[in-house]
């Protein structure tokens, strides 16, 4: 049975709607955190932008072999689909596609299985609810066109997270589109000191209570309203046990209350998640230990005295009141959004860990702490979410329970290969100019590739990468070479704490790029990376024709210089193919390249020709998806000479120069046919990567970085005999 992730999220808006895109893109980092840090990581997709303004298909096209480009809700155990409607989506005239979007939304509402999936209809303006008369009878989540952007984000975050949470915890009970305004069946327990219920109702407790009443939460327990009777303790414990989350308002008064401390301790005892709202003013005499190992958010509104200091002594009371009145509701919404996200995070981790736990392992949804040791046998084996415990934490727990074991998915990855010598794998990855076509953003590209690389590194793989380092861009967050360096720097010590050894990156730099590697660039390598400079191949050009700069660098600014770069890039790629055991390919620009062919077309082609193991990760589109499509016998419009002439500067002149020098220069039609020819014998026979045809197709379309890395390492493990 194929692997299914617990949850997918789809945010669908008209591709030309600036408001819709802004709202959707603001949600991506909330649900897709960076790798190996504590945070929610759910595959989340935007509208695939195919430049036609149309919604995605809800069924595969029978005319397309193994059609991957449709909205498959069943690609995960559960899917939440948010349709973000506005005037742009509703437009019918001037090339508008409102009729198609209306039909899509109706079909989605009618066809989705509410036992597994949820649909949320959102209207960003007064026209969104008019998308279709049958849909207008349903309850949209509506916003005003001039509503504050942050308020929109917090409300949509809350409603989206609620639906995801219900699916994970109570399959079959998710509210459908007709119940979008029904109370969210989640419950919060508000733990606060009675002294914080100020008479002026200006403090964080009152503000959150007021917002709770407007956000359609089904139930909450306010510890401050439970009467002091002999049943007080029972009532509190019952409320905590039933709650999805305990919100602790950490104030100077909370820290002094024995009842508040009891509430936090009991929440740990019954495994109810805790979120701490830090609203301390002067501090607390002793940090309560059972309030730890929990997410903490800062109450972002200062008290009046602090605000006066910030605004200046001449500020009047009215100005202070106006500032507070503006920010208090937003702050309360932020707390509640953080609360529901933390509840969803814990539920998502619980599903992930339970799905990965081995027999007799105890899956927990948070890092282990002393309270877990008290609840389970001395020799328990715990599986918990990444990141792994640091050395000092592990030493304390193992000292308390020497026979207990503690493991995360990242630690498990480090045990897959067990090779006597480091295994060098070429990684081919670059920007994809068609991210939007696949419903992705640059944030997706960074987080997905970083997580895959990290899993490979902790497994003992040495990554070789042919990327460049430019002196003027050494702080570029999107430079893949630098990101690889940062992974080694950031995770090497953590990996050592659980016995893994992250090997230095090997930067294989082609001529003439390394000619620009001055002192500033070379200093970046240190002990985290090695450098191999590939010499200039025979070009058939004299020194006077090359006209290099004083440091030997040659700009591709003339036709002879463009030609010179082609064999140089190929020489680097051929060397990596020869020296590396396998190649992993992700993304890649189809146009705008400097070599003979697009890099992430030539590199997999060289592996196919050499019969070397090749892993194609299609999650972020680009050249990799193009190669996948060709292997799967699907035509691509980009692979024509006409398209090449339109996009490659001096295409015909370069073609003639290559042929004059008896150097390979295939047309795009010839390249496409060659790649297709490898696929006709079956994927396993073409890719030689230790995976069968079905596993390779899973790798082609999988969007879960952990599963992608697992498939790659499984293939390498299956090839172990040829490795050793």
C-alpha positions as CSV (number, residue, x, y, z in Angstrom):
1,X,0.0,0.0,0.0
2,X,1.5,3.4,-1.0
3,X,2.5,5.8,1.7
4,X,0.0,8.6,2.4
5,X,0.9,11.6,4.5
6,X,-1.6,12.5,7.2
7,X,-2.6,15.8,5.8
8,X,-2.5,18.0,2.7
9,X,-3.7,21.7,2.5
10,X,-4.7,23.3,-0.8
11,X,-5.2,27.1,-1.0
12,X,-7.0,27.9,-4.3
13,X,-7.4,31.4,-5.6
14,X,-7.5,32.9,-9.1
15,X,-3.9,33.0,-10.3
16,X,-4.3,36.7,-11.3
17,X,-5.8,37.8,-7.9
18,X,-3.1,39.8,-6.1
19,X,-5.2,39.8,-2.9
20,X,-5.9,36.0,-3.1
21,X,-2.2,35.2,-3.7
22,X,-1.1,37.5,-0.8
23,X,-3.4,35.9,1.7
24,X,-2.5,32.4,0.6
25,X,1.3,33.0,0.5
26,X,1.1,34.5,4.0
27,X,-0.2,31.2,5.3
28,X,2.5,29.0,3.8
29,X,5.2,29.6,6.5
30,X,2.6,29.1,9.2
31,X,2.0,25.5,8.1
32,X,5.3,24.6,6.6
33,X,8.2,25.3,9.0
34,X,11.9,25.0,8.3
35,X,13.4,21.4,8.7
36,X,14.5,19.9,12.0
37,X,13.1,22.7,14.1
38,X,10.0,22.4,16.2
39,X,7.1,23.5,14.1
40,X,4.2,22.4,11.9
41,X,5.3,20.9,8.5
42,X,2.2,20.1,6.4
43,X,2.4,19.9,2.6
44,X,0.6,23.0,1.5
45,X,-0.1,23.9,-2.1
46,X,-1.4,27.0,-3.9
47,X,-3.4,27.2,-7.2
48,X,-1.3,25.7,-10.0
49,X,-0.8,28.7,-12.4
50,X,-0.8,27.4,-15.9
51,X,-1.4,30.9,-17.4
52,X,-4.9,30.1,-18.4
53,X,-6.7,31.4,-15.3
54,X,-8.5,28.0,-14.9
55,X,-9.0,26.0,-11.7
56,X,-7.2,22.7,-11.3
57,X,-8.8,19.5,-12.6
58,X,-10.6,17.2,-10.2
59,X,-9.8,14.1,-12.3
60,X,-6.9,12.9,-14.4
61,X,-6.9,13.5,-18.1
62,X,-7.2,10.1,-19.8
63,X,-5.3,11.4,-22.8
64,X,-2.2,12.1,-20.7
65,X,-0.2,9.0,-19.6
66,X,0.0,8.8,-15.8
67,X,-1.4,12.3,-15.6
68,X,0.2,13.9,-12.5
69,X,-1.4,17.4,-12.8
70,X,-4.8,17.2,-11.1
71,X,-6.1,17.9,-7.7
72,X,-6.1,14.5,-6.0
73,X,-7.6,14.8,-2.6
74,X,-6.8,11.2,-1.8
75,X,-3.1,11.8,-2.2
76,X,-3.2,12.2,1.6
77,X,-5.2,10.6,4.4
78,X,-7.0,13.9,4.7
79,X,-7.1,17.1,2.6
80,X,-8.4,20.6,3.5
81,X,-9.3,22.7,0.4
82,X,-9.8,26.4,0.8
83,X,-11.4,28.3,-2.1
84,X,-10.5,32.0,-1.8
85,X,-13.1,33.7,-4.0
86,X,-13.1,37.4,-5.0
87,X,-14.1,39.7,-7.9
88,X,-11.2,38.4,-10.0
89,X,-12.3,34.8,-9.6
90,X,-16.0,35.8,-10.3
91,X,-15.2,37.7,-13.5
92,X,-17.1,36.4,-16.6
93,X,-16.2,39.1,-19.2
94,X,-13.0,40.1,-20.8
95,X,-11.5,36.6,-20.8
96,X,-12.7,35.9,-17.2
97,X,-13.0,32.3,-16.1
98,X,-15.7,32.8,-13.5
99,X,-18.0,30.1,-15.0
100,X,-15.2,27.5,-14.8
101,X,-14.4,28.4,-11.2
102,X,-18.0,28.3,-10.2
103,X,-18.4,24.8,-11.8
104,X,-15.2,23.7,-10.1
105,X,-16.3,24.9,-6.7
106,X,-19.7,23.2,-7.0
107,X,-18.2,20.0,-8.1
108,X,-15.6,20.1,-5.3
109,X,-18.3,20.7,-2.6
110,X,-20.5,18.0,-4.0
111,X,-17.8,15.4,-4.7
112,X,-15.5,15.6,-1.7
113,X,-15.8,12.8,0.9
114,X,-16.6,14.7,4.2
115,X,-15.4,11.6,6.2
116,X,-11.8,12.3,5.0
117,X,-11.7,15.8,3.6
118,X,-13.0,19.3,4.3
119,X,-13.8,22.3,2.1
120,X,-13.8,25.9,3.3
121,X,-15.3,28.7,1.1
122,X,-13.8,32.2,1.7
123,X,-14.9,35.5,0.2
124,X,-12.4,38.3,0.2
125,X,-15.0,40.9,-1.0
126,X,-18.7,41.3,-1.8
127,X,-18.4,39.5,-5.1
128,X,-16.8,36.3,-3.8
129,X,-20.1,35.1,-2.3
130,X,-21.7,35.6,-5.8
131,X,-19.5,33.0,-7.5
132,X,-22.6,30.8,-8.0
133,X,-26.2,31.0,-6.8
134,X,-26.1,27.5,-5.4
135,X,-22.9,28.3,-3.5
136,X,-24.2,31.6,-2.2
137,X,-26.7,29.6,-0.2
138,X,-23.8,28.2,1.7
139,X,-22.0,29.9,4.5
140,X,-18.8,31.6,3.3
141,X,-16.1,32.9,5.6
142,X,-16.4,36.5,4.6
143,X,-14.0,39.4,4.8
144,X,-14.5,43.1,3.9
145,X,-12.5,44.4,1.0
146,X,-10.8,47.0,3.3
147,X,-10.3,44.6,6.3
148,X,-6.8,44.6,7.9
149,X,-4.6,42.1,6.2
150,X,-3.3,40.7,9.5
151,X,-6.8,40.2,10.8
152,X,-7.6,38.3,7.7
153,X,-4.6,36.1,8.1
154,X,-5.3,35.3,11.7
155,X,-9.0,34.5,11.1
156,X,-8.2,32.3,8.1
157,X,-5.3,30.6,9.9
158,X,-7.7,29.8,12.8
159,X,-10.5,28.4,10.6
160,X,-8.1,26.4,8.4
161,X,-6.3,24.9,11.4
162,X,-9.6,24.0,13.0
163,X,-10.7,21.9,10.0
164,X,-7.4,20.2,9.7
165,X,-7.5,19.4,13.5
166,X,-11.0,17.9,13.2
167,X,-9.9,15.7,10.4
168,X,-6.9,14.4,12.2
169,X,-8.7,13.8,15.5
170,X,-12.2,12.9,14.4
171,X,-12.3,11.6,10.9
172,X,-15.8,11.7,9.5
173,X,-16.9,14.7,11.6
174,X,-15.4,17.6,9.6
175,X,-17.8,20.4,8.9
176,X,-18.6,20.6,5.2
177,X,-18.9,23.8,3.2
178,X,-22.5,24.4,4.3
179,X,-21.4,24.6,7.9
180,X,-18.5,27.0,7.6
181,X,-20.0,29.2,10.4
182,X,-20.7,26.4,12.8
183,X,-18.9,26.6,16.2
184,X,-15.4,25.0,15.9
185,X,-15.5,21.8,18.0
186,X,-12.3,22.5,19.9
187,X,-12.0,23.4,23.5
188,X,-9.5,25.6,25.3
189,X,-8.8,25.7,29.1
190,X,-7.8,29.2,30.1
191,X,-5.4,29.0,33.1
192,X,-5.0,32.4,34.8
193,X,-4.9,34.0,38.2
194,X,-8.1,35.7,39.4
195,X,-6.0,38.8,40.1
196,X,-5.5,39.2,36.3
197,X,-9.3,39.7,35.7
198,X,-8.8,43.5,36.0
199,X,-11.8,45.7,36.5
200,X,-11.1,47.8,33.4
201,X,-11.0,44.6,31.2
202,X,-7.8,45.7,29.5
203,X,-5.5,42.8,30.3
204,X,-4.6,39.8,28.1
205,X,-7.1,37.5,29.8
206,X,-10.1,39.7,29.2
207,X,-9.1,40.4,25.6
208,X,-8.6,36.8,24.7
209,X,-11.9,35.9,26.4
210,X,-13.7,38.5,24.3
211,X,-12.1,37.2,21.1
212,X,-12.9,33.6,22.0
213,X,-16.6,34.6,22.0
214,X,-16.4,36.0,18.5
215,X,-14.4,33.1,16.9
216,X,-17.1,30.5,17.2
217,X,-15.1,28.2,19.5
218,X,-17.5,25.5,20.7
219,X,-16.3,25.3,24.3
220,X,-13.8,26.8,26.6
221,X,-13.1,26.4,30.3
222,X,-12.3,29.6,32.3
223,X,-10.5,28.5,35.5
224,X,-11.3,31.9,37.0
225,X,-15.1,31.2,36.8
226,X,-15.1,27.9,38.6
227,X,-16.5,28.4,42.1
228,X,-14.3,27.7,45.1
229,X,-16.2,24.7,46.5
230,X,-15.3,21.2,47.5
231,X,-15.7,20.3,43.8
232,X,-13.2,22.9,42.6
233,X,-10.3,20.5,42.0
234,X,-12.6,18.0,40.3
235,X,-14.0,20.6,38.0
236,X,-10.6,21.9,37.0
237,X,-9.2,18.5,36.3
238,X,-12.3,17.6,34.2
239,X,-11.9,20.8,32.2
240,X,-8.2,20.2,31.6
241,X,-8.8,16.5,30.6
242,X,-11.4,17.4,28.1
243,X,-9.6,20.4,26.6
244,X,-7.6,20.3,23.4
245,X,-5.1,22.9,24.8
246,X,-4.4,24.7,28.0
247,X,-3.6,28.4,27.5
248,X,-1.4,29.5,30.4
249,X,-1.4,33.3,31.0
250,X,2.0,33.7,32.6
251,X,1.8,36.9,34.6
252,X,3.4,38.0,37.9
253,X,0.2,36.8,39.6
254,X,0.0,33.4,37.9
255,X,3.5,32.5,39.0
256,X,2.4,33.0,42.7
257,X,-0.8,31.0,42.5
258,X,-0.7,27.3,43.7
259,X,-4.0,26.6,41.8
260,X,-2.4,27.8,38.5
261,X,0.6,25.7,39.1
262,X,-1.6,22.7,39.8
263,X,-3.4,23.2,36.5
264,X,-0.2,23.2,34.5
265,X,1.1,20.1,36.4
266,X,-2.2,18.2,35.8
267,X,-2.1,19.1,32.1
268,X,1.3,17.5,31.8
269,X,0.0,14.4,33.7
270,X,-2.9,13.9,31.3
271,X,-0.9,15.0,28.2
272,X,-3.0,18.0,27.3
273,X,-0.9,20.4,25.3
274,X,0.1,23.7,26.8
275,X,0.7,27.1,25.2
276,X,2.2,29.8,27.4
277,X,1.3,33.4,26.9
278,X,4.2,35.3,28.4
279,X,2.7,38.5,29.9
280,X,5.2,38.9,32.7
281,X,5.9,42.5,33.8
282,X,8.4,42.4,36.6
283,X,9.1,38.6,36.5
284,X,8.5,35.5,38.5
285,X,10.5,34.3,41.6
286,X,10.9,30.8,40.2
287,X,10.0,29.5,36.8
288,X,7.5,26.7,37.3
289,X,9.1,23.5,35.8
290,X,5.9,22.0,34.5
291,X,5.3,25.0,32.3
292,X,8.4,24.1,30.3
293,X,8.7,22.0,27.1
294,X,5.8,24.0,25.7
295,X,5.4,26.6,23.1
296,X,5.7,30.2,24.4
297,X,4.2,33.3,22.7
298,X,4.8,36.8,23.9
299,X,1.7,39.0,24.7
300,X,2.6,41.7,22.2
301,X,0.9,44.6,23.9
302,X,2.9,46.6,26.5
303,X,1.2,48.0,29.6
304,X,0.4,51.7,29.8
305,X,3.6,52.6,31.6
306,X,5.8,50.9,29.1
307,X,3.9,52.4,26.2
308,X,4.3,55.8,27.6
309,X,8.0,55.3,27.8
310,X,8.1,54.2,24.2
311,X,5.9,57.0,22.9
312,X,7.5,59.8,24.9
313,X,6.6,61.7,28.0
314,X,4.5,64.2,26.1
315,X,2.0,61.7,24.8
316,X,-1.5,62.1,26.2
317,X,-3.8,59.5,27.6
318,X,-6.1,59.5,24.6
319,X,-3.3,58.6,22.3
320,X,-2.3,55.8,24.6
321,X,-5.9,54.5,24.8
322,X,-6.2,54.6,21.0
323,X,-3.0,52.6,20.5
324,X,-4.1,50.0,23.0
325,X,-7.6,49.8,21.5
326,X,-6.2,49.2,18.1
327,X,-3.7,46.5,19.1
328,X,-5.5,44.5,21.8
329,X,-8.0,42.6,19.5
330,X,-5.2,41.8,17.1
331,X,-3.0,40.6,19.9
332,X,-5.8,38.4,21.2
333,X,-6.4,36.9,17.7
334,X,-2.7,36.2,17.4
335,X,-2.8,34.3,20.7
336,X,-5.8,32.3,19.6
337,X,-4.2,31.6,16.2
338,X,-1.1,30.4,17.9
339,X,-3.2,28.2,20.2
340,X,-5.0,26.4,17.4
341,X,-1.8,26.0,15.4
342,X,-0.1,24.5,18.5
343,X,-3.1,22.1,18.9
344,X,-2.9,21.1,15.3
345,X,0.9,20.7,15.5
346,X,0.6,18.3,18.3
347,X,-2.2,16.3,16.6
348,X,-0.2,16.2,13.3
349,X,2.9,15.0,15.2
350,X,0.8,12.4,17.0
351,X,-0.4,11.0,13.6
352,X,3.1,11.1,12.1
353,X,4.8,9.4,15.0
354,X,2.1,6.7,15.3
355,X,2.4,6.0,11.6
356,X,6.2,5.5,12.0
357,X,6.4,3.8,15.4
358,X,7.7,0.3,15.5
359,X,6.2,-2.5,17.6
360,X,6.3,-1.6,21.3
361,X,7.6,1.9,20.7
362,X,5.8,4.7,22.5
363,X,4.9,7.5,20.0
364,X,4.7,10.9,21.7
365,X,3.9,14.3,20.0
366,X,6.5,16.4,21.9
367,X,10.1,16.1,23.0
368,X,10.4,13.7,26.0
369,X,10.8,15.1,29.5
370,X,11.0,13.7,33.0
371,X,7.2,13.5,33.3
372,X,7.1,10.9,30.4
373,X,9.6,8.8,32.3
374,X,7.3,8.7,35.3
375,X,4.4,7.6,33.1
376,X,6.0,4.6,31.3
377,X,8.2,1.6,32.2
378,X,11.9,2.0,32.8
379,X,12.9,0.4,29.5
380,X,10.5,2.2,27.2
381,X,11.5,3.1,23.7
382,X,10.2,6.6,22.7
383,X,9.7,8.0,19.2
384,X,9.3,11.7,19.2
385,X,9.3,14.6,16.6
386,X,12.5,16.3,15.4
387,X,14.6,18.0,16.4
388,X,16.5,15.5,18.5
389,X,17.3,16.3,22.1
390,X,20.5,18.1,22.6
391,X,23.3,16.4,24.5
392,X,22.6,18.0,27.9
393,X,18.9,17.1,27.8
394,X,19.6,13.5,26.6
395,X,22.2,13.0,29.4
396,X,19.7,14.0,32.1
397,X,17.0,11.7,30.8
398,X,19.3,8.7,30.1
399,X,20.7,9.3,33.6
400,X,17.2,8.9,35.1
401,X,16.3,5.9,32.9
402,X,19.5,4.2,31.6
403,X,17.4,1.5,29.8
404,X,15.1,3.9,28.0
405,X,15.8,4.8,24.3
406,X,14.9,8.1,22.6
407,X,14.7,8.4,18.8
408,X,13.4,10.8,16.1
409,X,12.8,10.3,12.4
410,X,16.0,12.2,11.7
411,X,18.0,9.9,14.0
412,X,16.4,6.9,12.3
413,X,17.6,8.2,8.9
414,X,21.1,8.1,10.2
415,X,21.0,4.4,10.7
416,X,19.8,3.3,7.2
417,X,23.0,2.8,5.2
418,X,25.7,1.7,7.6
419,X,28.5,2.0,5.0
420,X,32.2,1.6,6.0
421,X,33.2,4.5,3.8
422,X,31.4,7.8,3.0
423,X,29.2,7.6,-0.1
424,X,29.4,10.6,-2.5
425,X,26.2,11.5,-4.3
426,X,25.9,14.3,-6.8
427,X,23.0,16.6,-6.0
428,X,21.6,18.5,-9.0
429,X,19.3,21.3,-7.7
430,X,18.6,24.8,-8.9
431,X,15.8,27.3,-9.1
432,X,12.7,26.4,-11.0
433,X,11.0,29.2,-12.9
434,X,7.8,27.2,-13.0
435,X,7.2,26.8,-9.3
436,X,3.9,28.6,-9.6
437,X,2.8,26.1,-12.2
438,X,2.9,23.4,-9.5
439,X,1.3,25.6,-6.8
440,X,4.6,26.2,-5.1
441,X,6.6,29.3,-3.9
442,X,10.3,29.9,-3.2
443,X,9.6,29.1,0.4
444,X,8.6,25.6,-0.7
445,X,11.8,25.2,-2.7
446,X,14.0,26.2,0.2
447,X,12.3,24.1,2.9
448,X,11.8,20.9,0.8
449,X,15.3,20.8,-0.6
450,X,16.9,21.7,2.8
451,X,15.1,18.9,4.5
452,X,16.0,16.3,1.9
453,X,19.6,17.4,2.0
454,X,19.6,17.2,5.8
455,X,18.3,13.7,5.8
456,X,20.9,12.6,3.3
457,X,23.7,14.3,5.3
458,X,22.8,12.6,8.6
459,X,22.6,9.3,6.8
460,X,26.4,9.6,6.1
461,X,26.1,10.7,2.5
462,X,28.6,13.1,1.2
463,X,26.9,15.7,-1.1
464,X,28.7,16.9,-4.2
465,X,27.3,20.0,-5.8
466,X,28.4,21.9,-8.8
467,X,26.9,25.3,-7.8
468,X,28.7,28.6,-7.9
469,X,29.7,31.1,-5.2
470,X,29.7,34.7,-6.2
471,X,31.6,37.2,-4.1
472,X,28.8,39.8,-4.3
473,X,26.1,37.2,-3.2
474,X,27.6,35.5,-0.2
475,X,24.6,36.4,1.9
476,X,22.0,35.3,-0.7
477,X,19.5,33.1,1.2
478,X,18.6,31.3,-2.1
479,X,22.1,30.3,-3.1
480,X,22.0,26.5,-2.9
481,X,25.8,26.1,-2.3
482,X,25.6,28.4,0.7
483,X,22.5,26.6,2.0
484,X,24.3,23.3,1.9
485,X,27.2,24.9,3.8
486,X,24.8,26.3,6.4
487,X,23.2,22.8,6.9
488,X,26.6,21.4,7.7
489,X,27.4,24.3,10.1
490,X,24.0,24.3,11.8
491,X,23.5,20.6,12.3
492,X,26.9,19.0,12.6
493,X,27.1,19.2,16.4
494,X,23.5,18.1,16.7
495,X,24.2,15.1,14.5
496,X,27.2,14.1,16.6
497,X,25.0,14.0,19.7
498,X,23.2,11.0,18.3
499,X,26.2,9.4,16.7
500,X,25.9,10.7,13.1
501,X,28.8,12.3,11.2
502,X,27.9,15.0,8.7
503,X,30.5,15.0,6.0
504,X,31.8,18.2,4.4
505,X,30.1,19.4,1.2
506,X,32.2,18.9,-2.0
507,X,31.8,21.9,-4.2
508,X,32.8,20.9,-7.8
509,X,33.4,24.2,-9.5
510,X,33.7,24.4,-13.3
511,X,36.1,26.7,-15.2
512,X,35.7,29.7,-15.4
513,X,33.6,30.1,-12.3
514,X,36.3,29.2,-9.9
515,X,38.5,31.9,-11.4
516,X,36.3,34.3,-9.4
517,X,36.9,32.5,-6.1
518,X,38.9,35.1,-4.3
519,X,39.9,35.1,-0.7
520,X,36.5,36.1,0.5
521,X,34.9,33.1,-1.1
522,X,37.6,30.6,-0.2
523,X,37.3,31.6,3.5
524,X,33.8,30.3,3.5
525,X,34.9,26.7,3.0
526,X,36.7,26.1,6.3
527,X,36.0,22.6,7.6
528,X,32.5,22.5,6.2
529,X,33.3,22.0,2.5
530,X,36.0,20.9,0.1
531,X,36.6,22.5,-3.3
532,X,37.5,20.7,-6.6
533,X,38.4,23.0,-9.5
534,X,37.6,21.4,-12.8
535,X,40.1,22.6,-15.4
536,X,39.2,24.3,-18.7
537,X,38.6,21.6,-21.4
538,X,40.0,21.9,-24.9
539,X,37.9,24.7,-26.5
540,X,39.6,25.2,-29.8
541,X,39.9,28.9,-29.0
542,X,43.1,31.0,-28.6
543,X,43.9,33.2,-25.7
544,X,43.2,36.3,-27.8
545,X,39.7,34.9,-28.8
546,X,38.9,34.1,-25.1
547,X,40.1,37.5,-23.9
548,X,39.9,36.6,-20.2
549,X,39.8,39.1,-17.4
550,X,42.9,39.7,-15.3
551,X,41.9,36.8,-12.9
552,X,41.2,34.5,-15.8
553,X,37.4,34.7,-15.7
554,X,35.5,34.8,-18.9
555,X,32.1,36.4,-19.2
556,X,29.6,34.7,-21.5
557,X,29.0,38.0,-23.2
558,X,29.9,37.1,-26.8
559,X,29.1,34.1,-29.0
560,X,32.6,32.6,-28.7
561,X,32.4,33.1,-24.9
562,X,29.0,31.5,-24.8
563,X,30.4,28.5,-26.7
564,X,33.3,28.3,-24.3
565,X,31.0,27.9,-21.3
566,X,29.2,24.9,-22.9
567,X,32.1,22.4,-22.9
568,X,33.2,23.8,-19.5
569,X,29.8,23.1,-17.9
570,X,29.7,19.7,-19.6
571,X,33.2,18.8,-18.3
572,X,32.1,19.5,-14.7
573,X,29.0,17.4,-15.1
574,X,30.8,14.5,-16.7
575,X,33.4,14.5,-13.9
576,X,30.7,14.5,-11.3
577,X,28.9,11.6,-13.1
578,X,32.1,9.6,-13.2
579,X,33.2,10.3,-9.6
580,X,29.9,10.1,-7.8
581,X,28.0,6.9,-7.1
582,X,24.6,8.3,-7.8
583,X,22.8,11.5,-8.6
584,X,19.7,13.2,-7.1
585,X,17.9,15.8,-9.3
586,X,15.4,18.4,-8.1
587,X,14.0,21.5,-9.8
588,X,16.0,23.3,-12.4
589,X,15.5,26.1,-14.9
590,X,14.3,25.0,-18.3
591,X,15.4,28.3,-19.9
592,X,18.1,30.9,-19.0
593,X,21.0,28.5,-18.8
594,X,24.7,29.1,-19.7
595,X,25.8,25.7,-21.0
596,X,25.2,23.6,-24.0
597,X,21.9,22.3,-22.6
598,X,19.9,23.2,-19.5
599,X,22.0,21.9,-16.6
600,X,19.2,19.7,-15.1
601,X,18.5,18.2,-18.4
602,X,22.2,17.4,-19.3
603,X,23.1,16.1,-15.8
604,X,20.3,13.4,-15.6
605,X,21.0,12.5,-19.3
606,X,24.7,11.9,-18.5
607,X,23.6,9.6,-15.7
608,X,21.2,7.7,-18.0
609,X,23.9,7.3,-20.6
610,X,26.4,6.0,-18.0
611,X,23.9,3.7,-16.3
612,X,24.6,5.3,-12.9
613,X,21.9,5.4,-10.2
614,X,19.5,8.4,-10.8
615,X,16.9,9.7,-8.4
616,X,14.4,12.1,-9.9
617,X,12.5,14.2,-7.3
618,X,9.6,16.0,-9.1
619,X,8.2,17.8,-6.1
620,X,9.3,21.3,-7.2
621,X,8.8,20.9,-11.0
622,X,11.3,22.5,-13.4
623,X,13.7,20.5,-15.6
624,X,13.2,17.4,-13.3
625,X,9.5,17.2,-14.1
626,X,10.3,17.7,-17.7
627,X,12.7,14.7,-17.7
628,X,10.1,12.7,-15.7
629,X,7.4,13.5,-18.3
630,X,9.7,12.4,-21.1
631,X,10.6,9.1,-19.4
632,X,6.8,8.6,-18.9
633,X,6.3,9.2,-22.6
634,X,4.6,12.6,-22.2
635,X,5.4,15.3,-24.7
636,X,6.6,18.7,-23.6
637,X,6.1,21.8,-25.6
638,X,9.5,23.2,-24.5
639,X,11.4,20.5,-26.3
640,X,11.2,22.0,-29.8
641,X,13.8,23.9,-31.9
642,X,11.3,26.7,-32.3
643,X,11.1,27.2,-28.5
644,X,14.9,27.0,-28.2
645,X,15.4,29.7,-30.8
646,X,12.9,31.9,-29.0
647,X,14.6,31.5,-25.6
648,X,18.3,30.9,-26.2
649,X,20.3,33.9,-27.3
650,X,22.3,33.1,-30.5
651,X,20.9,29.6,-30.7
652,X,21.6,29.0,-34.4
653,X,25.1,30.5,-34.3
654,X,26.0,28.4,-31.3
655,X,24.7,25.3,-33.0
656,X,26.9,25.9,-36.0
657,X,30.0,26.6,-33.8
658,X,29.5,23.3,-31.8
659,X,29.2,21.3,-35.0
660,X,32.3,23.1,-36.6
661,X,34.3,21.9,-33.6
662,X,32.8,18.3,-33.9
663,X,31.1,18.8,-30.5
664,X,27.8,17.3,-29.6
665,X,24.8,19.7,-30.0
666,X,21.5,17.9,-30.2
667,X,18.3,19.6,-31.0
668,X,15.6,19.6,-28.3
669,X,13.6,17.1,-30.3
670,X,16.6,14.8,-30.4
671,X,17.2,15.2,-26.7
672,X,13.5,14.5,-26.0
673,X,13.6,11.3,-28.1
674,X,16.8,10.1,-26.4
675,X,15.3,10.5,-22.9
676,X,12.1,8.9,-24.0
677,X,14.0,5.9,-25.3
678,X,15.4,5.2,-21.9
679,X,11.9,5.2,-20.4
680,X,10.4,2.7,-22.8
681,X,12.3,-0.2,-21.1
682,X,10.7,0.7,-17.7
683,X,11.8,3.1,-15.1
684,X,13.8,0.6,-13.0
685,X,15.8,-0.4,-16.0
686,X,16.4,3.2,-17.0
687,X,17.3,4.7,-13.6
688,X,19.3,1.8,-12.0
689,X,18.5,3.3,-8.5
690,X,17.4,0.2,-6.6
691,X,13.8,1.2,-6.7
692,X,11.0,-0.5,-8.7
693,X,8.7,1.3,-11.2
694,X,6.0,2.0,-8.6
695,X,8.5,3.4,-6.0
696,X,10.1,5.6,-8.7
697,X,6.7,7.0,-9.6
698,X,6.1,7.7,-5.9
699,X,9.4,9.6,-5.8
700,X,8.5,11.5,-8.9
701,X,5.4,13.0,-7.4
702,X,5.9,12.8,-3.6
703,X,6.0,16.2,-1.8
704,X,6.9,14.9,1.7
705,X,10.7,15.5,2.2
706,X,11.0,12.7,4.8
707,X,9.4,10.2,2.5
708,X,11.5,11.4,-0.5
709,X,14.7,10.9,1.5
710,X,13.4,7.6,2.7
711,X,12.9,6.4,-0.9
712,X,16.4,7.6,-1.9
713,X,18.0,5.9,1.0
714,X,16.0,2.7,0.4
715,X,17.2,2.6,-3.1
716,X,20.8,3.1,-2.0
717,X,20.4,0.5,0.7
718,X,19.1,-1.9,-2.0
719,X,22.3,-1.2,-4.0
720,X,24.5,-1.7,-0.9
721,X,26.3,-4.7,-2.5
722,X,27.4,-2.7,-5.4
723,X,28.4,0.2,-3.1
724,X,30.7,-1.9,-0.9
